[in-house]
């Protein structure tokens, strides 16, 4: 069974406009990008928390995602 965070991630990954917008936000404000991901989830009736998003993204084997998560958690 997949989580809501995984479902939401896949929907965002397949929507180039949302993906690009989130990428631009994440470059300057990773924490705001987390809030925006949750907002998109609300719009799509896929309820997620920031913690669920972070937990799911930490399972992705992608160096750029891992670096972004460090920044979103307050590091760097």
PyMOL commands that set and color helices and strands:
alter all, ss='L'
color gray80, all
select helices_A, chain A and resi 4-13+16-28+30-43+50-57+63-72
alter helices_A, ss='H'
color red, helices_A
deselect
rebuild
show_as cartoon
